[in-house]
Amino acid sequence: MSRPGVIHTLARVALADGGPSRTVVALCRALAAEGARVELLAGSVESADLGVPVRVSGTIRRWGREQPPRRRFRALLEERIRDGQFGIVHDHGIWLGSNRAAADAAARAGVPRIVSPRGMLSEWALAWRGRRKRAAWLAYQRRDLRAADVLHATSELEAREIRAAGIGVPVAVVPNGVDLPPLREGPPVDRSAVGGRSRRLLFLSRIHPKKGLADLIDAWGATRPAGWELVIAGPDEGGHRAEIEARARALGPDAAVRFRDPVPDAGKWDLYGTADLFVLPSRSENFGVVVAEALASGVPVITTRAAPWEALGERRCGWWTEPGVEPLARAIAEATGIGDAERRAMGARGRQLVEEGFAWPAVARRMLAVYRWLAGEGATPEWVRRN
């Protein structure tokens, strides 16, 4: 772009925060690789070696969690805009002080602002701690979103959720990307199976109520596929892991449910490589980057219709089922009941799906087209819908 570059804003970068921390940083890297001038402003950073220029505003404790101080965040952002390097603000998330600061700074400087709600306008997300959010919606959040130049949805499902919120601004549909690990050959390896169990169903994500783990444990207890183990890995949020572990213990010692500590990014591909199937039983999911990662690893996926992965059925690389125990149990029974060769064929089709539509270079080019349009340098991309 001939105009100044894009500064991305995010409350914090932490592996415990799940998808946004990873995908925002990865998007910035991919944009830089395509020649864009990119910087990231965050309240705090807990992950090293980001590979993009980063500025940190610091955090304060508010509402039971760390948040960037609004005035400090806004001052840093305005400084970066004033020096002429950055002429577009791309803000990630809603509700937090960093989001309010980004809206204020962009308005005061008169530069375009794109907002990625990151799933926070779904029906489930709006209901979670709903009283506080309803107050914030009326006080400032609806106004700040309506003042944005465009909202970014990572899927058609999220675009529909944004429209349902009645914001009335254009929506750009650009998926999250995923790195492509080297293809493995043959069956999964290094499973460390329990009690002779030779095959593995893997869950790898935040351990949070919206991820549907209670449904997964109950569905696993109802099916108990012979020769299989269920492995649950990911960071605990709000003590939810203790609740899920207790639910798993109630199934009895022969249920073959294992819990693992959070896996660093450097080790996640090895863990995917140990899986025969992957499961994400979410109650709400704007994208589900772990689904894309599992498919990129050649692993068939089971997920719910609360996640935007209808392509699993269309491309015959997984199961897309209704949320809840019974539909999930049926999917698990079917997925564990087919042969290894058929599962590997499904995994190969999943890898092809990711290569075609979710590799980071292609995603970055789509986002760059949105930026050029915002900067007045190009036509409206076909993936930007006005209503």
MISELUM-736927 format. One record per residue (C-alpha): x, y, z; residue number from 1; residue in three letters. Coordinates in nm, 2 decimals. Example, Ala and Ser with C-alpha at 12.3 -4.5 7.8 and 13.67 -1.06 7.14 Angstrom:
+--------+--------+--------+-----+---------+
|   east |  north |     up | num | residuo |
+--------+--------+--------+-----+---------+
|   1.23 |  -0.45 |   0.78 |   1 |     ALA |
|   1.37 |  -0.11 |   0.71 |   2 |     SER |
+--------+--------+--------+-----+---------+
end
This chain:
+--------+--------+--------+-----+---------+
|   east |  north |     up | num | residuo |
+--------+--------+--------+-----+---------+
|   0.00 |   0.00 |   0.00 |   1 |     MET |
|   0.12 |   0.35 |  -0.08 |   2 |     SER |
|  -0.05 |   0.49 |   0.23 |   3 |     ARG |
|   0.09 |   0.42 |   0.58 |   4 |     PRO |
|   0.06 |   0.07 |   0.72 |   5 |     GLY |
|  -0.17 |  -0.11 |   0.96 |   6 |     VAL |
|  -0.14 |  -0.12 |   1.34 |   7 |     ILE |
|  -0.31 |  -0.41 |   1.51 |   8 |     HIS |
|  -0.44 |  -0.37 |   1.87 |   9 |     THR |
|  -0.51 |  -0.66 |   2.11 |  10 |     LEU |
|  -0.56 |  -0.66 |   2.49 |  11 |     ALA |
|  -0.28 |  -0.91 |   2.55 |  12 |     ARG |
|  -0.09 |  -1.19 |   2.38 |  13 |     VAL |
|  -0.10 |  -1.50 |   2.60 |  14 |     ALA |
|  -0.12 |  -1.87 |   2.51 |  15 |     LEU |
|  -0.39 |  -1.91 |   2.78 |  16 |     ALA |
|  -0.62 |  -1.68 |   2.58 |  17 |     ASP |
|  -0.65 |  -1.94 |   2.30 |  18 |     GLY |
|  -0.71 |  -1.86 |   1.94 |  19 |     GLY |
|  -0.69 |  -1.48 |   1.91 |  20 |     PRO |
|  -0.34 |  -1.45 |   2.06 |  21 |     SER |
|  -0.21 |  -1.70 |   1.81 |  22 |     ARG |
|  -0.41 |  -1.59 |   1.50 |  23 |     THR |
|  -0.36 |  -1.22 |   1.54 |  24 |     VAL |
|   0.02 |  -1.26 |   1.57 |  25 |     VAL |
|   0.02 |  -1.51 |   1.28 |  26 |     ALA |
|  -0.18 |  -1.27 |   1.07 |  27 |     LEU |
|   0.06 |  -0.99 |   1.14 |  28 |     CYS |
|   0.35 |  -1.22 |   1.03 |  29 |     ARG |
|   0.17 |  -1.32 |   0.71 |  30 |     ALA |
|   0.09 |  -0.96 |   0.63 |  31 |     LEU |
|   0.45 |  -0.86 |   0.68 |  32 |     ALA |
|   0.56 |  -1.14 |   0.45 |  33 |     ALA |
|   0.34 |  -1.00 |   0.18 |  34 |     GLU |
|   0.51 |  -0.66 |   0.21 |  35 |     GLY |
|   0.28 |  -0.47 |   0.44 |  36 |     ALA |
|   0.40 |  -0.24 |   0.72 |  37 |     ARG |
|   0.26 |  -0.39 |   1.04 |  38 |     VAL |
|   0.29 |  -0.34 |   1.41 |  39 |     GLU |
|   0.11 |  -0.49 |   1.71 |  40 |     LEU |
|   0.01 |  -0.29 |   2.02 |  41 |     LEU |
|  -0.08 |  -0.50 |   2.31 |  42 |     ALA |
|  -0.15 |  -0.45 |   2.68 |  43 |     GLY |
|   0.09 |  -0.73 |   2.77 |  44 |     SER |
|   0.29 |  -1.00 |   2.60 |  45 |     VAL |
|   0.36 |  -1.34 |   2.75 |  46 |     GLU |
|   0.48 |  -1.51 |   2.43 |  47 |     SER |
|   0.84 |  -1.44 |   2.30 |  48 |     ALA |
|   0.97 |  -1.45 |   1.95 |  49 |     ASP |
|   0.66 |  -1.29 |   1.79 |  50 |     LEU |
|   0.84 |  -1.20 |   1.47 |  51 |     GLY |
|   0.66 |  -0.86 |   1.43 |  52 |     VAL |
|   0.73 |  -0.52 |   1.59 |  53 |     PRO |
|   0.54 |  -0.50 |   1.92 |  54 |     VAL |
|   0.47 |  -0.22 |   2.17 |  55 |     ARG |
|   0.33 |  -0.29 |   2.52 |  56 |     VAL |
|   0.11 |  -0.05 |   2.72 |  57 |     SER |
|   0.10 |  -0.25 |   3.05 |  58 |     GLY |
|  -0.21 |  -0.39 |   3.23 |  59 |     THR |
|  -0.42 |  -0.32 |   3.53 |  60 |     ILE |
|  -0.65 |  -0.55 |   3.73 |  61 |     ARG |
|  -1.02 |  -0.47 |   3.65 |  62 |     ARG |
|  -1.33 |  -0.69 |   3.67 |  63 |     TRP |
|  -1.13 |  -0.98 |   3.79 |  64 |     GLY |
|  -0.88 |  -0.99 |   3.50 |  65 |     ARG |
|  -0.59 |  -0.79 |   3.35 |  66 |     GLU |
|  -0.68 |  -0.52 |   3.10 |  67 |     GLN |
|  -0.48 |  -0.25 |   2.93 |  68 |     PRO |
|  -0.52 |   0.09 |   3.09 |  69 |     PRO |
|  -0.74 |   0.28 |   2.84 |  70 |     ARG |
|  -0.56 |   0.62 |   2.85 |  71 |     ARG |
|  -0.21 |   0.47 |   2.82 |  72 |     ARG |
|  -0.32 |   0.24 |   2.54 |  73 |     PHE |
|  -0.48 |   0.53 |   2.35 |  74 |     ARG |
|  -0.18 |   0.76 |   2.40 |  75 |     ALA |
|   0.06 |   0.50 |   2.25 |  76 |     LEU |
|  -0.18 |   0.43 |   1.96 |  77 |     LEU |
|  -0.22 |   0.80 |   1.88 |  78 |     GLU |
|   0.16 |   0.84 |   1.89 |  79 |     GLU |
|   0.21 |   0.57 |   1.63 |  80 |     ARG |
|  -0.06 |   0.72 |   1.41 |  81 |     ILE |
|   0.08 |   1.07 |   1.44 |  82 |     ARG |
|   0.43 |   0.97 |   1.33 |  83 |     ASP |
|   0.29 |   0.88 |   0.99 |  84 |     GLY |
|   0.38 |   0.52 |   0.99 |  85 |     GLN |
|   0.03 |   0.38 |   1.04 |  86 |     PHE |
|  -0.29 |   0.49 |   0.87 |  87 |     GLY |
|  -0.53 |   0.20 |   0.95 |  88 |     ILE |
|  -0.62 |   0.06 |   1.29 |  89 |     VAL |
|  -0.72 |  -0.31 |   1.31 |  90 |     HIS |
|  -0.87 |  -0.38 |   1.65 |  91 |     ASP |
|  -0.93 |  -0.73 |   1.78 |  92 |     HIS |
|  -1.20 |  -0.82 |   2.03 |  93 |     GLY |
|  -1.47 |  -0.61 |   2.20 |  94 |     ILE |
|  -1.57 |  -0.51 |   2.56 |  95 |     TRP |
|  -1.22 |  -0.42 |   2.69 |  96 |     LEU |
|  -1.03 |  -0.10 |   2.75 |  97 |     GLY |
|  -0.80 |  -0.16 |   2.46 |  98 |     SER |
|  -1.11 |  -0.17 |   2.23 |  99 |     ASN |
|  -1.25 |   0.15 |   2.36 | 100 |     ARG |
|  -0.90 |   0.31 |   2.33 | 101 |     ALA |
|  -0.87 |   0.20 |   1.97 | 102 |     ALA |
|  -1.21 |   0.34 |   1.88 | 103 |     ALA |
|  -1.12 |   0.68 |   2.05 | 104 |     ASP |
|  -0.78 |   0.70 |   1.89 | 105 |     ALA |
|  -0.90 |   0.62 |   1.53 | 106 |     ALA |
|  -1.18 |   0.87 |   1.56 | 107 |     ALA |
|  -0.96 |   1.15 |   1.69 | 108 |     ARG |
|  -0.70 |   1.09 |   1.42 | 109 |     ALA |
|  -0.95 |   1.04 |   1.14 | 110 |     GLY |
|  -0.81 |   0.71 |   1.02 | 111 |     VAL |
|  -1.01 |   0.40 |   0.92 | 112 |     PRO |
|  -1.08 |   0.13 |   1.18 | 113 |     ARG |
|  -1.15 |  -0.24 |   1.12 | 114 |     ILE |
|  -1.28 |  -0.44 |   1.41 | 115 |     VAL |
|  -1.25 |  -0.82 |   1.45 | 116 |     SER |
|  -1.50 |  -0.92 |   1.72 | 117 |     PRO |
|  -1.34 |  -1.27 |   1.74 | 118 |     ARG |
|  -1.67 |  -1.45 |   1.82 | 119 |     GLY |
|  -1.78 |  -1.22 |   2.09 | 120 |     MET |
|  -2.11 |  -1.13 |   1.92 | 121 |     LEU |
|  -2.24 |  -1.49 |   1.92 | 122 |     SER |
|  -2.55 |  -1.57 |   2.11 | 123 |     GLU |
|  -2.36 |  -1.78 |   2.36 | 124 |     TRP |
|  -2.09 |  -1.52 |   2.41 | 125 |     ALA |
|  -2.35 |  -1.24 |   2.46 | 126 |     LEU |
|  -2.53 |  -1.45 |   2.72 | 127 |     ALA |
|  -2.20 |  -1.53 |   2.91 | 128 |     TRP |
|  -2.19 |  -1.27 |   3.19 | 129 |     ARG |
|  -2.48 |  -1.12 |   3.01 | 130 |     GLY |
|  -2.59 |  -0.85 |   3.25 | 131 |     ARG |
|  -2.25 |  -0.67 |   3.24 | 132 |     ARG |
|  -2.24 |  -0.70 |   2.86 | 133 |     LYS |
|  -2.59 |  -0.56 |   2.82 | 134 |     ARG |
|  -2.49 |  -0.25 |   3.02 | 135 |     ALA |
|  -2.17 |  -0.21 |   2.82 | 136 |     ALA |
|  -2.36 |  -0.25 |   2.50 | 137 |     TRP |
|  -2.59 |   0.03 |   2.58 | 138 |     LEU |
|  -2.32 |   0.25 |   2.73 | 139 |     ALA |
|  -2.05 |   0.23 |   2.46 | 140 |     TYR |
|  -2.00 |  -0.09 |   2.27 | 141 |     GLN |
|  -2.28 |  -0.06 |   2.01 | 142 |     ARG |
|  -2.18 |   0.30 |   1.94 | 143 |     ARG |
|  -1.81 |   0.20 |   1.90 | 144 |     ASP |
|  -1.89 |  -0.08 |   1.66 | 145 |     LEU |
|  -2.12 |   0.14 |   1.45 | 146 |     ARG |
|  -1.84 |   0.39 |   1.42 | 147 |     ALA |
|  -1.61 |   0.13 |   1.27 | 148 |     ALA |
|  -1.55 |   0.14 |   0.89 | 149 |     ASP |
|  -1.58 |  -0.24 |   0.85 | 150 |     VAL |
|  -1.62 |  -0.55 |   1.08 | 151 |     LEU |
|  -1.42 |  -0.86 |   1.02 | 152 |     HIS |
|  -1.58 |  -1.20 |   1.04 | 153 |     ALA |
|  -1.37 |  -1.52 |   1.02 | 154 |     THR |
|  -1.67 |  -1.72 |   0.88 | 155 |     SER |
|  -2.01 |  -1.69 |   0.73 | 156 |     GLU |
|  -2.16 |  -1.80 |   1.06 | 157 |     LEU |
|  -1.98 |  -1.51 |   1.24 | 158 |     GLU |
|  -2.10 |  -1.27 |   0.97 | 159 |     ALA |
|  -2.46 |  -1.37 |   1.03 | 160 |     ARG |
|  -2.41 |  -1.32 |   1.41 | 161 |     GLU |
|  -2.27 |  -0.97 |   1.34 | 162 |     ILE |
|  -2.56 |  -0.88 |   1.12 | 163 |     ARG |
|  -2.80 |  -1.01 |   1.38 | 164 |     ALA |
|  -2.65 |  -0.76 |   1.63 | 165 |     ALA |
|  -2.78 |  -0.48 |   1.41 | 166 |     GLY |
|  -2.45 |  -0.29 |   1.37 | 167 |     ILE |
|  -2.52 |  -0.19 |   1.01 | 168 |     GLY |
|  -2.16 |  -0.15 |   0.88 | 169 |     VAL |
|  -1.99 |  -0.36 |   0.61 | 170 |     PRO |
|  -1.86 |  -0.71 |   0.70 | 171 |     VAL |
|  -1.55 |  -0.86 |   0.55 | 172 |     ALA |
|  -1.54 |  -1.24 |   0.56 | 173 |     VAL |
|  -1.18 |  -1.35 |   0.58 | 174 |     VAL |
|  -1.10 |  -1.68 |   0.76 | 175 |     PRO |
|  -0.82 |  -1.74 |   1.00 | 176 |     ASN |
|  -0.52 |  -1.91 |   0.86 | 177 |     GLY |
|  -0.32 |  -2.21 |   0.97 | 178 |     VAL |
|   0.04 |  -2.32 |   0.93 | 179 |     ASP |
|   0.09 |  -2.63 |   0.73 | 180 |     LEU |
|   0.30 |  -2.89 |   0.92 | 181 |     PRO |
|   0.50 |  -3.15 |   0.73 | 182 |     PRO |
|   0.28 |  -3.44 |   0.62 | 183 |     LEU |
|   0.32 |  -3.75 |   0.83 | 184 |     ARG |
|   0.33 |  -4.10 |   0.68 | 185 |     GLU |
|   0.16 |  -4.40 |   0.81 | 186 |     GLY |
|  -0.05 |  -4.43 |   1.13 | 187 |     PRO |
|  -0.01 |  -4.19 |   1.43 | 188 |     PRO |
|   0.30 |  -4.24 |   1.65 | 189 |     VAL |
|   0.41 |  -4.21 |   2.01 | 190 |     ASP |
|   0.06 |  -4.24 |   2.15 | 191 |     ARG |
|   0.16 |  -4.37 |   2.49 | 192 |     SER |
|  -0.17 |  -4.55 |   2.50 | 193 |     ALA |
|  -0.33 |  -4.65 |   2.83 | 194 |     VAL |
|  -0.42 |  -5.01 |   2.91 | 195 |     GLY |
|  -0.36 |  -5.13 |   2.56 | 196 |     GLY |
|  -0.57 |  -4.87 |   2.40 | 197 |     ARG |
|  -0.43 |  -4.83 |   2.05 | 198 |     SER |
|  -0.62 |  -4.53 |   1.91 | 199 |     ARG |
|  -0.68 |  -4.18 |   2.03 | 200 |     ARG |
|  -0.95 |  -3.92 |   2.01 | 201 |     LEU |
|  -0.79 |  -3.58 |   2.09 | 202 |     LEU |
|  -0.93 |  -3.25 |   2.23 | 203 |     PHE |
|  -0.68 |  -2.96 |   2.23 | 204 |     LEU |
|  -0.82 |  -2.62 |   2.32 | 205 |     SER |
|  -0.90 |  -2.40 |   2.62 | 206 |     ARG |
|  -1.08 |  -2.59 |   2.90 | 207 |     ILE |
|  -1.37 |  -2.35 |   2.92 | 208 |     HIS |
|  -1.75 |  -2.41 |   2.95 | 209 |     PRO |
|  -1.82 |  -2.29 |   2.60 | 210 |     LYS |
|  -1.60 |  -2.57 |   2.46 | 211 |     LYS |
|  -1.87 |  -2.83 |   2.54 | 212 |     GLY |
|  -1.64 |  -3.07 |   2.74 | 213 |     LEU |
|  -1.92 |  -3.18 |   2.97 | 214 |     ALA |
|  -2.11 |  -3.30 |   2.66 | 215 |     ASP |
|  -1.80 |  -3.47 |   2.54 | 216 |     LEU |
|  -1.74 |  -3.66 |   2.87 | 217 |     ILE |
|  -2.10 |  -3.77 |   2.88 | 218 |     ASP |
|  -2.10 |  -3.88 |   2.51 | 219 |     ALA |
|  -1.77 |  -4.07 |   2.57 | 220 |     TRP |
|  -1.93 |  -4.25 |   2.86 | 221 |     GLY |
|  -2.22 |  -4.34 |   2.65 | 222 |     ALA |
|  -2.01 |  -4.49 |   2.37 | 223 |     THR |
|  -1.69 |  -4.62 |   2.53 | 224 |     ARG |
|  -1.54 |  -4.74 |   2.20 | 225 |     PRO |
|  -1.32 |  -5.04 |   2.24 | 226 |     ALA |
|  -0.95 |  -4.98 |   2.19 | 227 |     GLY |
|  -0.98 |  -4.60 |   2.21 | 228 |     TRP |
|  -0.87 |  -4.34 |   2.46 | 229 |     GLU |
|  -0.98 |  -3.98 |   2.50 | 230 |     LEU |
|  -0.70 |  -3.72 |   2.56 | 231 |     VAL |
|  -0.80 |  -3.37 |   2.68 | 232 |     ILE |
|  -0.52 |  -3.11 |   2.66 | 233 |     ALA |
|  -0.53 |  -2.73 |   2.70 | 234 |     GLY |
|  -0.51 |  -2.44 |   2.95 | 235 |     PRO |
|  -0.76 |  -2.44 |   3.23 | 236 |     ASP |
|  -0.99 |  -2.13 |   3.25 | 237 |     GLU |
|  -1.17 |  -2.04 |   3.57 | 238 |     GLY |
|  -1.11 |  -2.38 |   3.73 | 239 |     GLY |
|  -1.33 |  -2.56 |   3.48 | 240 |     HIS |
|  -1.08 |  -2.85 |   3.44 | 241 |     ARG |
|  -1.15 |  -2.97 |   3.80 | 242 |     ALA |
|  -1.52 |  -3.00 |   3.71 | 243 |     GLU |
|  -1.45 |  -3.19 |   3.39 | 244 |     ILE |
|  -1.20 |  -3.42 |   3.57 | 245 |     GLU |
|  -1.46 |  -3.51 |   3.83 | 246 |     ALA |
|  -1.71 |  -3.58 |   3.56 | 247 |     ARG |
|  -1.46 |  -3.81 |   3.39 | 248 |     ALA |
|  -1.38 |  -4.00 |   3.72 | 249 |     ARG |
|  -1.74 |  -4.07 |   3.76 | 250 |     ALA |
|  -1.73 |  -4.28 |   3.44 | 251 |     LEU |
|  -1.51 |  -4.53 |   3.62 | 252 |     GLY |
|  -1.15 |  -4.64 |   3.58 | 253 |     PRO |
|  -1.21 |  -4.82 |   3.25 | 254 |     ASP |
|  -1.32 |  -4.51 |   3.07 | 255 |     ALA |
|  -0.97 |  -4.43 |   2.94 | 256 |     ALA |
|  -0.99 |  -4.05 |   2.97 | 257 |     VAL |
|  -0.65 |  -3.88 |   3.01 | 258 |     ARG |
|  -0.58 |  -3.51 |   3.09 | 259 |     PHE |
|  -0.26 |  -3.34 |   2.98 | 260 |     ARG |
|  -0.11 |  -3.01 |   3.08 | 261 |     ASP |
|  -0.12 |  -2.72 |   2.82 | 262 |     PRO |
|   0.10 |  -2.79 |   2.52 | 263 |     VAL |
|   0.33 |  -2.51 |   2.39 | 264 |     PRO |
|   0.30 |  -2.42 |   2.03 | 265 |     ASP |
|   0.62 |  -2.59 |   1.95 | 266 |     ALA |
|   0.48 |  -2.92 |   2.07 | 267 |     GLY |
|   0.12 |  -2.91 |   1.94 | 268 |     LYS |
|   0.20 |  -3.06 |   1.60 | 269 |     TRP |
|   0.35 |  -3.36 |   1.77 | 270 |     ASP |
|   0.04 |  -3.40 |   1.97 | 271 |     LEU |
|  -0.18 |  -3.38 |   1.66 | 272 |     TYR |
|   0.04 |  -3.64 |   1.51 | 273 |     GLY |
|  -0.06 |  -3.89 |   1.79 | 274 |     THR |
|  -0.43 |  -3.86 |   1.71 | 275 |     ALA |
|  -0.66 |  -4.08 |   1.50 | 276 |     ASP |
|  -0.95 |  -3.84 |   1.54 | 277 |     LEU |
|  -0.99 |  -3.48 |   1.67 | 278 |     PHE |
|  -1.30 |  -3.34 |   1.86 | 279 |     VAL |
|  -1.42 |  -2.99 |   1.93 | 280 |     LEU |
|  -1.76 |  -3.01 |   2.09 | 281 |     PRO |
|  -1.81 |  -2.64 |   2.12 | 282 |     SER |
|  -2.13 |  -2.45 |   2.21 | 283 |     ARG |
|  -2.00 |  -2.14 |   2.04 | 284 |     SER |
|  -1.71 |  -2.09 |   1.80 | 285 |     GLU |
|  -1.66 |  -1.82 |   1.55 | 286 |     ASN |
|  -1.39 |  -2.02 |   1.36 | 287 |     PHE |
|  -1.22 |  -2.29 |   1.56 | 288 |     GLY |
|  -0.85 |  -2.27 |   1.46 | 289 |     VAL |
|  -0.78 |  -2.61 |   1.62 | 290 |     VAL |
|  -1.01 |  -2.77 |   1.36 | 291 |     VAL |
|  -0.80 |  -2.62 |   1.08 | 292 |     ALA |
|  -0.48 |  -2.73 |   1.26 | 293 |     GLU |
|  -0.61 |  -3.09 |   1.30 | 294 |     ALA |
|  -0.71 |  -3.10 |   0.94 | 295 |     LEU |
|  -0.37 |  -2.96 |   0.83 | 296 |     ALA |
|  -0.22 |  -3.25 |   1.03 | 297 |     SER |
|  -0.43 |  -3.50 |   0.83 | 298 |     GLY |
|  -0.66 |  -3.59 |   1.12 | 299 |     VAL |
|  -1.04 |  -3.62 |   1.07 | 300 |     PRO |
|  -1.25 |  -3.39 |   1.29 | 301 |     VAL |
|  -1.57 |  -3.41 |   1.49 | 302 |     ILE |
|  -1.72 |  -3.08 |   1.57 | 303 |     THR |
|  -2.06 |  -2.92 |   1.62 | 304 |     THR |
|  -2.28 |  -2.69 |   1.41 | 305 |     ARG |
|  -2.19 |  -2.41 |   1.66 | 306 |     ALA |
|  -1.86 |  -2.40 |   1.47 | 307 |     ALA |
|  -1.85 |  -2.29 |   1.10 | 308 |     PRO |
|  -1.72 |  -2.62 |   0.96 | 309 |     TRP |
|  -1.99 |  -2.75 |   0.73 | 310 |     GLU |
|  -1.71 |  -2.83 |   0.49 | 311 |     ALA |
|  -1.63 |  -3.13 |   0.70 | 312 |     LEU |
|  -1.93 |  -3.31 |   0.56 | 313 |     GLY |
|  -1.91 |  -3.15 |   0.21 | 314 |     GLU |
|  -1.54 |  -3.25 |   0.17 | 315 |     ARG |
|  -1.58 |  -3.59 |   0.36 | 316 |     ARG |
|  -1.31 |  -3.51 |   0.61 | 317 |     CYS |
|  -1.51 |  -3.52 |   0.93 | 318 |     GLY |
|  -1.84 |  -3.50 |   1.11 | 319 |     TRP |
|  -2.05 |  -3.18 |   1.16 | 320 |     TRP |
|  -2.31 |  -3.25 |   1.42 | 321 |     THR |
|  -2.57 |  -3.07 |   1.64 | 322 |     GLU |
|  -2.44 |  -2.97 |   1.98 | 323 |     PRO |
|  -2.54 |  -3.19 |   2.27 | 324 |     GLY |
|  -2.46 |  -3.53 |   2.42 | 325 |     VAL |
|  -2.67 |  -3.76 |   2.19 | 326 |     GLU |
|  -2.56 |  -3.62 |   1.85 | 327 |     PRO |
|  -2.20 |  -3.61 |   1.97 | 328 |     LEU |
|  -2.22 |  -3.97 |   2.09 | 329 |     ALA |
|  -2.36 |  -4.08 |   1.75 | 330 |     ARG |
|  -2.07 |  -3.91 |   1.57 | 331 |     ALA |
|  -1.81 |  -4.06 |   1.80 | 332 |     ILE |
|  -1.96 |  -4.41 |   1.75 | 333 |     ALA |
|  -1.95 |  -4.37 |   1.37 | 334 |     GLU |
|  -1.60 |  -4.21 |   1.36 | 335 |     ALA |
|  -1.44 |  -4.48 |   1.58 | 336 |     THR |
|  -1.62 |  -4.76 |   1.41 | 337 |     GLY |
|  -1.48 |  -4.71 |   1.06 | 338 |     ILE |
|  -1.14 |  -4.85 |   0.95 | 339 |     GLY |
|  -0.80 |  -4.69 |   0.98 | 340 |     ASP |
|  -0.76 |  -4.67 |   0.61 | 341 |     ALA |
|  -1.08 |  -4.48 |   0.57 | 342 |     GLU |
|  -0.99 |  -4.24 |   0.85 | 343 |     ARG |
|  -0.65 |  -4.17 |   0.68 | 344 |     ARG |
|  -0.83 |  -4.10 |   0.35 | 345 |     ALA |
|  -1.05 |  -3.85 |   0.53 | 346 |     MET |
|  -0.74 |  -3.69 |   0.69 | 347 |     GLY |
|  -0.59 |  -3.65 |   0.34 | 348 |     ALA |
|  -0.90 |  -3.48 |   0.22 | 349 |     ARG |
|  -0.89 |  -3.25 |   0.52 | 350 |     GLY |
|  -0.53 |  -3.15 |   0.45 | 351 |     ARG |
|  -0.62 |  -3.06 |   0.10 | 352 |     GLN |
|  -0.91 |  -2.85 |   0.22 | 353 |     LEU |
|  -0.67 |  -2.65 |   0.44 | 354 |     VAL |
|  -0.41 |  -2.61 |   0.17 | 355 |     GLU |
|  -0.67 |  -2.47 |  -0.07 | 356 |     GLU |
|  -0.85 |  -2.22 |   0.16 | 357 |     GLY |
|  -0.67 |  -2.16 |   0.49 | 358 |     PHE |
|  -0.30 |  -2.12 |   0.43 | 359 |     ALA |
|  -0.17 |  -1.79 |   0.57 | 360 |     TRP |
|  -0.03 |  -1.63 |   0.25 | 361 |     PRO |
|  -0.38 |  -1.65 |   0.08 | 362 |     ALA |
|  -0.55 |  -1.52 |   0.40 | 363 |     VAL |
|  -0.31 |  -1.23 |   0.42 | 364 |     ALA |
|  -0.37 |  -1.13 |   0.06 | 365 |     ARG |
|  -0.74 |  -1.13 |   0.12 | 366 |     ARG |
|  -0.70 |  -0.90 |   0.42 | 367 |     MET |
|  -0.46 |  -0.67 |   0.23 | 368 |     LEU |
|  -0.73 |  -0.62 |  -0.03 | 369 |     ALA |
|  -0.97 |  -0.50 |   0.25 | 370 |     VAL |
|  -0.70 |  -0.26 |   0.38 | 371 |     TYR |
|  -0.65 |  -0.12 |   0.03 | 372 |     ARG |
|  -1.02 |  -0.07 |  -0.01 | 373 |     TRP |
|  -1.03 |   0.12 |   0.33 | 374 |     LEU |
|  -0.73 |   0.33 |   0.21 | 375 |     ALA |
|  -0.92 |   0.42 |  -0.11 | 376 |     GLY |
|  -0.67 |   0.23 |  -0.33 | 377 |     GLU |
|  -0.89 |  -0.04 |  -0.46 | 378 |     GLY |
|  -1.24 |  -0.17 |  -0.54 | 379 |     ALA |
|  -1.46 |  -0.33 |  -0.28 | 380 |     THR |
|  -1.34 |  -0.69 |  -0.25 | 381 |     PRO |
|  -1.61 |  -0.95 |  -0.32 | 382 |     GLU |
|  -1.58 |  -1.08 |   0.04 | 383 |     TRP |
|  -1.69 |  -0.75 |   0.18 | 384 |     VAL |
|  -2.07 |  -0.74 |   0.22 | 385 |     ARG |
|  -2.26 |  -0.42 |   0.30 | 386 |     ARG |
|  -2.55 |  -0.60 |   0.46 | 387 |     ASN |
+--------+--------+--------+-----+---------+
end
